[in-house]
Amino acid sequence: MNENRKPGGRSTGRRGPLLRCRGTETEPAVGSGDTVESGSAGEPLPGLRVTVVQAHDELAVLAVWGEIDLHTADTLRTALRELDAAGHHQLVVDFSGVSFCDATGLGALVAAHNRAGEHGGALRLAGVRPAQRRLLQISGLYRTLASHENVADAVTQVRSVATKAFP
């Protein structure tokens, strides 16, 4: 019997278990930088890897690979806070390696975007996969978090905004 049905075929109104769609997981192309992995006592969890690809002046580029959820969002949140504290307020987050992102991950991104905005900066996403793009559409965050096809496009946008602001 279907667990979501009462005897007699009536629905309980509860939804089935949460399903995650996992596509082909490929690591984003990253340069040398600091890597922060989730886990404790030196044991990385298979969930999330965050690498600072570039950090120069106000611009910082992060490559994120894996799943961002309740258990791994602090890894991303910590990396973004550290960049903000170091004066990097134009943030580009390479999302091409993110296979899953829940509301906790979105909260970390919005908080970083808001902190950057306090200093005239912003957070931009690059290489967002269709599942995460849909999440941004459903949540309405596509209006807040700019999304670009790739890192190069996002960096170009950051530099063109900076040029307009400070000719």
MDAnalysis code that builds the backbone (N, CA, C; Angstrom):
import MDAnalysis as mda
import numpy as np

u = mda.Universe.empty(501, n_residues=167, atom_resindex=np.repeat(np.arange(167), 3), trajectory=True)
u.add_TopologyAttr("name", ["N", "CA", "C"] * 167)
u.add_TopologyAttr("resid", np.arange(1, 168))
u.add_TopologyAttr("resname", ["MET", "ASN", "GLU", "ASN", "ARG", "LYS", "PRO", "GLY", "GLY", "ARG", "SER", "THR", "GLY", "ARG", "ARG", "GLY", "PRO", "LEU", "LEU", "ARG", "CYS", "ARG", "GLY", "THR", "GLU", "THR", "GLU", "PRO", "ALA", "VAL", "GLY", "SER", "GLY", "ASP", "THR", "VAL", "GLU", "SER", "GLY", "SER", "ALA", "GLY", "GLU", "PRO", "LEU", "PRO", "GLY", "LEU", "ARG", "VAL", "THR", "VAL", "VAL", "GLN", "ALA", "HIS", "ASP", "GLU", "LEU", "ALA", "VAL", "LEU", "ALA", "VAL", "TRP", "GLY", "GLU", "ILE", "ASP", "LEU", "HIS", "THR", "ALA", "ASP", "THR", "LEU", "ARG", "THR", "ALA", "LEU", "ARG", "GLU", "LEU", "ASP", "ALA", "ALA", "GLY", "HIS", "HIS", "GLN", "LEU", "VAL", "VAL", "ASP", "PHE", "SER", "GLY", "VAL", "SER", "PHE", "CYS", "ASP", "ALA", "THR", "GLY", "LEU", "GLY", "ALA", "LEU", "VAL", "ALA", "ALA", "HIS", "ASN", "ARG", "ALA", "GLY", "GLU", "HIS", "GLY", "GLY", "ALA", "LEU", "ARG", "LEU", "ALA", "GLY", "VAL", "ARG", "PRO", "ALA", "GLN", "ARG", "ARG", "LEU", "LEU", "GLN", "ILE", "SER", "GLY", "LEU", "TYR", "ARG", "THR", "LEU", "ALA", "SER", "HIS", "GLU", "ASN", "VAL", "ALA", "ASP", "ALA", "VAL", "THR", "GLN", "VAL", "ARG", "SER", "VAL", "ALA", "THR", "LYS", "ALA", "PHE", "PRO"])
u.atoms.positions = np.array([
    [0.841, -1.174, 0.000],
    [0.000, 0.000, 0.000],
    [0.888, 1.241, 0.000],
    [0.463, 2.289, -0.682],
    [1.208, 3.551, -0.723],
    [1.155, 4.185, 0.656],
    [2.296, 4.572, 1.196],
    [2.348, 5.141, 2.548],
    [1.632, 6.477, 2.663],
    [1.315, 7.131, 1.552],
    [0.640, 8.417, 1.584],
    [-0.869, 8.285, 1.441],
    [-1.387, 7.066, 1.520],
    [-2.820, 6.841, 1.376],
    [-3.361, 6.182, 2.638],
    [-4.553, 6.615, 3.037],
    [-5.251, 5.971, 4.139],
    [-5.952, 4.745, 3.593],
    [-6.323, 3.833, 4.465],
    [-7.122, 2.704, 3.989],
    [-8.351, 3.242, 3.259],
    [-8.701, 2.639, 2.165],
    [-9.838, 3.120, 1.386],
    [-9.391, 4.014, 0.241],
    [-8.047, 4.258, 0.121],
    [-7.531, 4.995, -1.012],
    [-7.482, 6.502, -0.852],
    [-7.890, 7.040, 0.301],
    [-7.837, 8.492, 0.492],
    [-6.419, 8.933, 0.797],
    [-6.052, 10.090, 0.307],
    [-4.715, 10.626, 0.538],
    [-4.621, 11.228, 1.925],
    [-3.456, 11.082, 2.556],
    [-3.226, 11.668, 3.877],
    [-2.867, 13.139, 3.770],
    [-2.572, 13.600, 2.538],
    [-2.168, 14.989, 2.371],
    [-0.680, 15.191, 2.539],
    [0.013, 14.140, 2.978],
    [1.459, 14.237, 3.124],
    [2.117, 13.883, 1.816],
    [3.206, 14.534, 1.586],
    [3.975, 14.253, 0.386],
    [4.963, 13.140, 0.668],
    [5.413, 12.495, -0.367],
    [6.399, 11.430, -0.248],
    [7.737, 11.980, 0.159],
    [8.726, 11.126, 0.247],
    [10.060, 11.572, 0.655],
    [10.640, 12.540, -0.371],
    [11.493, 13.417, 0.124],
    [12.165, 14.391, -0.727],
    [13.111, 13.671, -1.661],
    [13.010, 13.940, -2.947],
    [13.889, 13.347, -3.933],
    [14.851, 14.393, -4.425],
    [16.082, 14.014, -4.602],
    [17.093, 14.918, -5.130],
    [17.482, 14.438, -6.515],
    [17.536, 15.362, -7.426],
    [17.998, 15.032, -8.771],
    [19.485, 15.300, -8.827],
    [20.228, 14.289, -9.133],
    [21.673, 14.460, -9.225],
    [22.083, 14.264, -10.671],
    [22.727, 15.269, -11.206],
    [23.222, 15.186, -12.575],
    [24.641, 14.668, -12.554],
    [25.290, 14.791, -13.642],
    [26.688, 14.404, -13.724],
    [27.484, 15.406, -12.918],
    [28.172, 14.932, -11.910],
    [28.926, 15.829, -11.052],
    [30.350, 15.934, -11.568],
    [30.697, 17.102, -12.049],
    [32.058, 17.348, -12.478],
    [32.593, 18.503, -11.674],
    [33.839, 18.397, -11.298],
    [34.452, 19.474, -10.538],
    [34.652, 20.691, -11.402],
    [34.392, 21.892, -10.857],
    [34.646, 23.095, -11.632],
    [36.149, 23.274, -11.835],
    [36.475, 23.935, -12.918],
    [37.885, 24.238, -13.153],
    [38.296, 25.315, -12.170],
    [39.265, 25.022, -11.335],
    [39.685, 25.977, -10.320],
    [41.179, 26.201, -10.410],
    [41.577, 27.355, -9.954],
    [42.996, 27.675, -9.905],
    [43.520, 27.374, -8.525],
    [44.700, 27.839, -8.251],
    [45.240, 27.620, -6.922],
    [44.516, 28.528, -5.955],
    [44.237, 28.028, -4.799],
    [43.540, 28.827, -3.799],
    [43.306, 27.997, -2.566],
    [42.671, 28.615, -1.596],
    [42.366, 27.922, -0.367],
    [41.143, 27.046, -0.577],
    [41.200, 25.835, -0.072],
    [40.067, 24.938, -0.153],
    [39.549, 24.712, 1.252],
    [38.251, 24.827, 1.408],
    [37.606, 24.586, 2.684],
    [36.655, 23.429, 2.464],
    [36.815, 22.365, 3.240],
    [35.930, 21.230, 3.083],
    [35.135, 21.044, 4.354],
    [33.899, 20.549, 4.187],
    [33.072, 20.321, 5.351],
    [33.564, 19.074, 6.074],
    [33.360, 19.036, 7.361],
    [33.758, 17.884, 8.144],
    [34.433, 18.326, 9.414],
    [34.727, 17.371, 10.276],
    [35.397, 17.710, 11.514],
    [36.549, 16.740, 11.742],
    [37.445, 17.106, 12.574],
    [38.598, 16.294, 12.947],
    [39.382, 15.839, 11.721],
    [39.478, 16.727, 10.724],
    [40.264, 16.408, 9.547],
    [39.592, 15.456, 8.571],
    [38.354, 15.043, 8.858],
    [37.639, 14.126, 7.979],
    [36.654, 14.897, 7.130],
    [36.931, 15.090, 5.842],
    [35.988, 15.809, 5.008],
    [34.745, 14.968, 4.735],
    [33.598, 15.602, 4.777],
    [32.366, 14.951, 4.374],
    [32.296, 14.996, 2.862],
    [31.604, 14.069, 2.237],
    [31.528, 14.096, 0.789],
    [30.633, 15.206, 0.270],
    [30.060, 16.016, 1.156],
    [29.052, 16.980, 0.774],
    [29.473, 18.222, 0.039],
    [30.514, 18.933, 0.457],
    [30.780, 20.241, -0.116],
    [32.264, 20.582, -0.081],
    [32.706, 21.212, -1.161],
    [34.073, 21.730, -1.220],
    [33.985, 23.159, -1.752],
    [34.670, 24.080, -1.098],
    [34.693, 25.485, -1.486],
    [36.155, 25.887, -1.680],
    [36.457, 26.438, -2.856],
    [37.819, 26.844, -3.169],
    [37.833, 28.308, -3.577],
    [38.712, 29.089, -2.956],
    [38.909, 30.478, -3.369],
    [39.827, 30.431, -4.577],
    [39.272, 30.757, -5.741],
    [40.012, 30.698, -6.995],
    [40.808, 31.968, -7.212],
    [40.212, 33.093, -6.846],
    [40.847, 34.393, -7.056],
    [40.386, 35.329, -5.948],
    [41.281, 36.107, -5.425],
    [40.943, 37.130, -4.435],
    [41.921, 38.278, -4.624],
    [41.450, 39.327, -5.272],
    [42.300, 40.471, -5.568],
    [41.463, 41.730, -5.436],
    [41.947, 42.685, -4.667],
    [41.206, 43.924, -4.401],
    [39.826, 43.566, -3.865],
    [38.776, 44.139, -4.461],
    [37.424, 43.866, -3.976],
    [36.839, 42.576, -4.525],
    [37.413, 42.029, -5.603],
    [36.853, 40.861, -6.275],
    [37.381, 39.553, -5.697],
    [36.456, 38.627, -5.481],
    [36.831, 37.266, -5.095],
    [35.947, 36.297, -5.867],
    [36.568, 35.214, -6.330],
    [35.852, 34.167, -7.056],
    [35.982, 32.879, -6.257],
    [34.849, 32.245, -5.975],
    [34.808, 30.973, -5.253],
    [34.260, 29.908, -6.172],
    [34.845, 28.736, -6.140],
    [34.286, 27.573, -6.826],
    [33.683, 26.681, -5.746],
    [32.442, 26.281, -5.956],
    [31.729, 25.448, -4.991],
    [31.377, 24.142, -5.694],
    [31.631, 23.025, -5.010],
    [31.373, 21.731, -5.604],
    [30.721, 20.818, -4.580],
    [29.585, 20.223, -4.946],
    [28.899, 19.284, -4.065],
    [27.495, 19.734, -3.742],
    [27.036, 19.369, -2.563],
    [25.681, 19.670, -2.110],
    [25.714, 20.694, -0.993],
    [24.847, 21.696, -1.121],
    [24.730, 22.717, -0.070],
    [23.407, 22.464, 0.629],
    [23.491, 22.051, 1.881],
    [22.286, 21.774, 2.655],
    [22.532, 22.134, 4.117],
    [21.632, 21.724, 4.971],
    [21.719, 22.048, 6.401],
    [23.061, 21.635, 7.000],
    [23.626, 20.539, 6.523],
    [24.861, 20.015, 7.101],
    [26.121, 20.665, 6.538],
    [26.035, 21.276, 5.357],
    [27.234, 21.803, 4.707],
    [27.218, 23.314, 4.482],
    [26.090, 23.955, 4.685],
    [25.969, 25.393, 4.395],
    [26.936, 26.239, 5.216],
    [27.277, 25.794, 6.414],
    [28.221, 26.571, 7.234],
    [29.592, 26.675, 6.586],
    [29.979, 25.676, 5.809],
    [31.257, 25.733, 5.094],
    [31.248, 26.898, 4.123],
    [30.169, 27.009, 3.355],
    [30.027, 28.110, 2.402],
    [29.908, 29.440, 3.131],
    [29.082, 29.473, 4.166],
    [28.864, 30.701, 4.936],
    [30.181, 31.220, 5.516],
    [31.000, 30.335, 6.062],
    [32.285, 30.717, 6.652],
    [33.227, 31.296, 5.598],
    [33.317, 30.632, 4.455],
    [34.196, 31.125, 3.384],
    [33.760, 32.507, 2.917],
    [32.466, 32.720, 2.771],
    [31.953, 34.017, 2.321],
    [32.194, 35.102, 3.365],
    [32.025, 34.778, 4.643],
    [32.291, 35.756, 5.715],
    [33.757, 36.150, 5.761],
    [34.632, 35.166, 5.600],
    [36.068, 35.454, 5.630],
    [36.476, 36.371, 4.483],
    [35.897, 36.167, 3.309],
    [36.190, 37.038, 2.169],
    [35.692, 38.450, 2.428],
    [34.508, 38.559, 3.006],
    [33.954, 39.876, 3.341],
    [34.862, 40.586, 4.344],
    [35.292, 39.850, 5.373],
    [36.160, 40.439, 6.398],
    [37.496, 40.889, 5.801],
    [37.938, 40.233, 4.727],
    [39.199, 40.594, 4.078],
    [39.027, 41.721, 3.064],
    [37.801, 42.244, 2.941],
    [37.568, 43.382, 2.051],
    [37.130, 43.032, 0.646],
    [36.808, 41.773, 0.399],
    [36.329, 41.350, -0.925],
    [34.803, 41.429, -0.929],
    [34.281, 42.479, -1.582],
    [32.832, 42.708, -1.554],
    [32.162, 42.470, -2.905],
    [32.946, 42.200, -3.920],
    [32.414, 41.780, -5.223],
    [32.680, 40.281, -5.312],
    [31.656, 39.500, -5.073],
    [31.823, 38.056, -4.978],
    [31.198, 37.356, -6.175],
    [31.943, 36.453, -6.769],
    [31.437, 35.599, -7.844],
    [31.538, 34.165, -7.332],
    [30.415, 33.474, -7.317],
    [30.380, 32.100, -6.836],
    [30.105, 31.184, -8.024],
    [31.091, 30.349, -8.353],
    [30.952, 29.386, -9.445],
    [30.109, 28.217, -8.938],
    [28.881, 28.140, -9.435],
    [27.911, 27.139, -9.007],
    [27.868, 25.941, -9.948],
    [28.760, 25.878, -10.916],
    [28.684, 24.807, -11.908],
    [28.882, 23.420, -11.305],
    [29.508, 23.329, -10.162],
    [29.715, 22.037, -9.510],
    [28.720, 21.737, -8.407],
    [27.690, 22.572, -8.242],
    [26.703, 22.366, -7.186],
    [25.595, 21.464, -7.715],
    [25.453, 20.297, -7.093],
    [24.432, 19.345, -7.522],
    [23.121, 19.511, -6.765],
    [23.156, 20.176, -5.608],
    [21.948, 20.375, -4.802],
    [22.153, 21.587, -3.911],
    [21.101, 22.381, -3.746],
    [21.129, 23.525, -2.837],
    [19.749, 23.679, -2.232],
    [19.677, 23.697, -0.911],
    [18.379, 23.879, -0.264],
    [18.263, 25.303, 0.289],
    [17.222, 25.557, 1.053],
    [16.952, 26.892, 1.592],
    [18.080, 27.378, 2.498],
    [18.759, 26.477, 3.196],
    [19.871, 26.877, 4.053],
    [21.001, 27.457, 3.209],
    [21.274, 26.838, 2.091],
    [22.291, 27.349, 1.175],
    [21.900, 28.687, 0.595],
    [20.626, 28.815, 0.215],
    [20.147, 30.097, -0.303],
    [20.295, 31.184, 0.751],
    [20.017, 30.841, 2.001],
    [20.163, 31.804, 3.091],
    [21.601, 32.280, 3.238],
    [22.552, 31.368, 3.088],
    [23.969, 31.743, 3.169],
    [24.338, 32.695, 2.042],
    [23.822, 32.438, 0.840],
    [24.105, 33.307, -0.310],
    [23.484, 34.690, -0.131],
    [22.240, 34.732, 0.335],
    [21.557, 36.017, 0.528],
    [22.258, 36.828, 1.620],
    [22.662, 36.181, 2.700],
    [23.360, 36.893, 3.778],
    [24.668, 37.497, 3.258],
    [25.402, 36.735, 2.451],
    [26.658, 37.245, 1.889],
    [26.387, 38.392, 0.921],
    [25.339, 38.272, 0.125],
    [24.961, 39.339, -0.805],
    [24.625, 40.619, -0.030],
    [23.884, 40.474, 1.055],
    [23.509, 41.639, 1.864],
    [24.727, 42.281, 2.520],
    [25.645, 41.456, 3.051],
    [26.875, 42.005, 3.649],
    [27.700, 42.740, 2.605],
    [27.837, 42.155, 1.430],
    [28.600, 42.799, 0.352],
    [27.932, 44.108, -0.053],
    [26.620, 44.121, -0.099],
    [25.866, 45.321, -0.474],
    [26.078, 46.473, 0.492],
    [26.338, 46.159, 1.743],
    [26.608, 47.207, 2.731],
    [27.873, 47.982, 2.391],
    [28.738, 47.383, 1.575],
    [30.007, 48.011, 1.179],
    [30.023, 48.337, -0.308],
    [28.846, 48.399, -0.927],
    [28.755, 48.723, -2.344],
    [29.026, 47.555, -3.277],
    [29.094, 46.346, -2.745],
    [29.373, 45.163, -3.549],
    [28.121, 44.340, -3.800],
    [28.335, 43.140, -4.300],
    [27.240, 42.220, -4.590],
    [27.792, 40.812, -4.727],
    [26.903, 39.843, -4.645],
    [27.250, 38.458, -4.897],
    [26.594, 38.064, -6.210],
    [27.371, 37.451, -7.088],
    [26.872, 36.979, -8.380],
    [27.135, 35.490, -8.483],
    [26.205, 34.780, -9.098],
    [26.357, 33.355, -9.329],
    [26.776, 33.112, -10.769],
    [27.548, 32.081, -10.993],
    [27.979, 31.725, -12.352],
    [27.804, 30.231, -12.553],
    [27.410, 29.844, -13.773],
    [27.289, 28.434, -14.110],
    [26.211, 27.701, -13.351],
    [25.108, 28.368, -13.070],
    [24.030, 27.758, -12.292],
    [23.357, 26.659, -13.123],
    [23.239, 25.483, -12.549],
    [22.596, 24.350, -13.220],
    [21.080, 24.554, -13.261],
    [20.392, 23.860, -14.159],
    [18.937, 24.042, -14.300],
    [18.147, 23.839, -13.005],
    [18.482, 22.844, -12.202],
    [17.733, 22.606, -10.955],
    [17.866, 23.785, -10.000],
    [19.075, 24.339, -9.873],
    [19.263, 25.483, -8.987],
    [18.662, 26.753, -9.597],
    [18.714, 26.864, -10.922],
    [18.081, 28.005, -11.589],
    [16.582, 28.007, -11.298],
    [15.984, 26.822, -11.331],
    [14.551, 26.701, -11.022],
    [14.277, 27.110, -9.581],
    [15.142, 26.711, -8.672],
    [14.994, 27.090, -7.262],
    [15.053, 28.610, -7.104],
    [15.966, 29.254, -7.825],
    [16.054, 30.720, -7.780],
    [14.785, 31.358, -8.342],
    [14.220, 30.772, -9.388],
    [12.988, 31.292, -9.977],
    [11.818, 31.136, -8.999],
    [11.659, 29.951, -8.448],
    [10.548, 29.670, -7.531],
    [10.615, 30.557, -6.300],
    [11.818, 30.745, -5.768],
    [11.985, 31.545, -4.546],
    [11.950, 33.050, -4.824],
    [12.073, 33.440, -6.091],
    [12.118, 34.861, -6.439],
    [13.502, 35.469, -6.273],
    [14.487, 34.662, -5.886],
    [15.832, 35.188, -5.651],
    [16.584, 35.503, -6.934],
    [16.043, 35.100, -8.072],
    [16.682, 35.466, -9.340],
    [16.715, 36.980, -9.499],
    [15.806, 37.682, -8.823],
    [15.787, 39.152, -8.875],
    [16.908, 39.751, -8.042],
    [17.346, 39.044, -7.018],
    [18.361, 39.543, -6.088],
    [19.758, 39.063, -6.441],
    [19.874, 37.790, -6.739],
    [21.177, 37.181, -7.015],
    [21.365, 37.069, -8.525],
    [22.188, 37.946, -9.073],
    [22.455, 37.916, -10.516],
    [23.106, 36.596, -10.880],
    [22.683, 36.042, -12.004],
    [23.201, 34.773, -12.463],
    [23.792, 34.941, -13.858],
    [24.990, 34.387, -14.063],
    [25.693, 34.507, -15.326],
    [25.999, 33.113, -15.870],
    [26.191, 33.024, -17.166],
    [26.476, 31.734, -17.806],
    [27.755, 31.110, -17.278],
    [28.764, 31.934, -17.038],
    [30.052, 31.400, -16.589],
    [30.782, 32.455, -15.757],
    [31.883, 32.064, -15.176],
    [32.663, 32.948, -14.305],
    [33.185, 34.155, -15.072],
    [33.661, 33.923, -16.294],
    [34.218, 35.026, -17.086],
    [33.174, 36.122, -17.316],
    [31.938, 35.736, -17.622],
    [30.869, 36.729, -17.820],
    [30.591, 37.494, -16.527],
    [30.577, 36.791, -15.406],
    [30.311, 37.438, -14.118],
    [31.424, 38.421, -13.762],
    [32.675, 38.021, -13.977],
    [33.812, 38.901, -13.674],
    [33.781, 40.118, -14.592],
    [33.453, 39.913, -15.859],
    [33.337, 41.035, -16.795],
    [32.280, 42.019, -16.314],
    [31.168, 41.509, -15.817],
    [30.098, 42.366, -15.295],
    [30.579, 43.157, -14.082],
    [31.291, 42.499, -13.195],
    [31.826, 43.182, -12.005],
    [32.748, 44.323, -12.448],
    [33.631, 44.041, -13.378],
    [34.586, 45.060, -13.826],
    [33.908, 46.200, -14.575],
    [32.849, 45.907, -15.340],
    [32.159, 46.985, -16.053],
    [31.400, 47.882, -15.091],
    [30.841, 47.306, -14.036],
    [30.157, 48.106, -13.012],
    [31.165, 48.979, -12.291],
    [32.349, 48.413, -11.977],
    [33.392, 49.188, -11.282],
    [33.895, 50.325, -12.174],
    [34.017, 50.085, -13.465],
    [34.486, 51.108, -14.388],
    [33.476, 52.258, -14.480],
    [32.198, 51.932, -14.479],
    [31.156, 52.955, -14.535],
    [31.123, 53.779, -13.250],
    [31.358, 53.093, -12.115],
    [31.313, 53.776, -10.833],
    [32.547, 54.666, -10.623],
    [33.704, 54.185, -11.110],
    [34.953, 54.917, -10.923],
    [35.697, 55.032, -12.251],
    [35.250, 55.915, -13.151],
    [35.879, 56.013, -14.483],
    [37.314, 56.465, -14.426],
])
